[in-house]
Amino acid sequence: MKQCTKEGMQLYRLLTQLDEERQRAYKISGERGQEKRFGLPARQSVALFCIKELTALQPAGISLKALAQHMDMAASAASIMVDSMVKKNLLLRDTAFRDRRAVRISLTQEGEKLFSICNDALLARMSELAQLLTQSELRTLQRVVQKICGKIIN
């Protein structure tokens, strides 16, 4: 088993801090807007974002399995969460056209409105954080993230 270098550990801590800030931004979006009256837990707020992203690629709706994989959770837990969100009129759970055993999940009109509120709050928080950095620092951060993700093209 390889040992982690000092630099590797520093990178791990930095990425963990960034992820914690992202998670706080989701929680802030759950505290500021209209979604509070729905009693929407942070996990369901994240689900709104995931479903919105995935249904952009599959407008007819996504499978429960796809949502569970995307959110890194068990299908049974995703099913319970989806049921709760269906009861709140945020999601539509329907049978697939070709396979009546398969379930398709999509946002309702109310879910779309709530997503918009959460997204606006999240973007506002990211804008606040971006103000802490200079343009040069933002460009450097972008290059670093692209390099780590292996997406730099020279």
C-alpha angles and dihedrals in degrees: 000000000000120000119234113244123226089252091049090053091048090052090049091052092048093049090047090053091050091049091049089053090050090051091049089052090055090050091049089053087054092053103045109051145050091284089081090076089057090057090232113184118218092254091057090048088055089048090057090057093046094048091047091051095045096044089054084070095037109031093180089066138271132265123255088239092056091051092047092049093046091051093040094236137122117275090237092055091046090051092053091048092048091049090053091049092047089055089053089052092242098115137038116217110196138161118260117256097235100031113039090193092061121085124220120203126201139156120269120221088265089050090051090052092048091047089053091052092048092045093050091051092047092049090048090053092048089050090053090052093046089057088066090065132066120233089255091052091049091052090048091049090050092051092047093050091046091049093049090048090049094240102119112123116195 
